Amino acid sequence: MNNDSLVFRYNEHKNIGSLDPAFSKDIADIWATNQLFNGLVQMDDHLNVQPCIAKSWTISEDALTYSFLLRNDVYFHKDALFGKDSTRAVFAKDFEYSLNRLLDPQVASPGGWVLGKVDSFKAVNDTLFQIQLKQPFPAFLGLLTMKYCSVVPKEIVEHYGSDFRSHPIGTGPFKFKRWEENIKLVFRKNNHYFEKDKKGKALPYLEAVSITFLPDKQSEFLQFAQGNIDFVSGLDASYKDEILTADGQLRSLYKNDVNMIRGPYLNTEYLAFYMDSEIPEIQSERIRKAINYGFDRKKMMVYLRNGVGIPANGGFIPKGLPGYNETIGFDFQPEKAKQLIAEFKKESANKTPEISITTTGNYLSFCEYIQRELQKIGLIVNVDVIPAATLKDAKANGKLSLFRASWVADYPDAENYLSLYYSKNFAPNGPNYTHFKSDLFDMWYEKAFAETNTTKRERLYTKMDSLVMHEAPVVPLFYDEVVRFTRKNVNGLGINPINLLELKQVKKN
């Protein structure tokens, strides 16, 4: 391979199952297929949907018909199976074929659900592709940015069948070179890639991407520290104190060679009350609010996460997602919390209010921190630790009055978070584990589906989130962060709230 400065090297400790985008379920596979394939649209680092193979689109007045106008200069990676030119342009019928594959029971793609609200789709001509929805769904464009919806060439897929997983042909910035499973995977630059940078220069800048498969994070970090790989993602317990100080700064040993990039990740960590609980403390809005005011989230993050993670003083929608608002939640107000508890004691004649938080072992330290803090404001707190599978089952069936949970977005739209408070989604049949119910919330939630203006829809999202916070069926703890470490010679590796690895703009010097 040519000189090292043009090769981006990273390790994938989780292994890669398939390079067929129809199977891009896990982040390891998504990172790889993102280099090889494109869809109609793509997400920028701020989660706004941008053109990709579709240069523009229109949405009908009733929000049901999406019409995509395709570029005519996008070509598949070269392959002898294409015949004399060993490539060909992408047409609307290729999207028709690719989306039909997601729905084909023979293919058995785990991504079929993304078309759940789709009624039909068709290639109107070579450059016009149309999708008809069964009902308005504003988050739909966001779903189309998922790797599942990438375009693949019928003649190649049909030739290889299930072996397409290791003979992937797409349109992406890099093309497949070789894969020794569990050892090494190599992509080379696609010299005919259609996207350009802001100055009109062809992308990508790198010559190649090289992926190794060391199975544990500890040895991965060692390779990074020695300069053998360019990038590590996440803050693993095995090396977090080695690279970061207690308050989340790079240690001096690494300052000269390493950059840390961090930013919001679409994950809200929280405690949830079961609103149908018989327990008076859980039914009391005063107690629920006292718990929200009763501990210092900032201090918690420094103690327990080396400062990584954003204290959740906003609502349930995490920072990084349009609709988030930092002013609608709770901050640390111990006096206010004490007063609310005093009011509860007076009103209920219960002098020893008590709650129990149920959690799994890996979040015990957070729950114990909250336990200690809440006992200072006059609340007796018990912490029960149970296995994850038991917790999952018990929370779905309303067996727990207060439990620790987290919600990572299935797709990057705040509607996904708000669906946890819609009354028709009561668990076990839906994700509303708190059994929160508000007619006003339901009305706004349904209204948001028909709102095609993104700014107005975001305002509705914030109003809904604010309403939820006002009744406090949950205690948001923190919004997670994506943390990336790169060698200093790597430029242009951004960060985004869905933790997607985007390499087409990366340079190494």
Secondary structure, 3 states (H helix, E strand, C coil): CCCHHHEEEEECCCCCCCCCHHHCCCHHHHHHHHHHCCCCEEECCCCCEEECCEEEEEECCCCCEEEEEECCCCECCCCHHHCCCCCCECCHHHHHHHHHHHHCCCCCCCCHHHHCCEEEEEEEECCEEEEEECCCCCCHHHHHCCHHHCCCCHHHHHHHHHHHHHCCCCCCCEEEEEEECCCEEEEEECCCCCCECCCCCECCCCCEEEEECCCCHHHHHHHHHCCCCCEEECCCCCCHHHHECCCCCECHHHHCCEEEEEEEEEEEEEEEECCCCCCHHHHCHHHHHHHHHCCCHHHHHHHHHCCCCEECCCCCCCCCCCCCCCCCCCCCCHHHHHHHHHHHHHHHCCCCCEEEEEECHHHHHHHHHHHHHHHHCCCEEEEEECCHHHHHHHHHCCCCCEEEEEEECCCCCCHHHHHHHCHHHECCCCCECCCCCCHHHHHHHHHHHHCCCHHHHHHHHHHHHHHHHHHCCEEEEEEEEEEEEEECCEECCCCCCCCCCCCCCCEEC
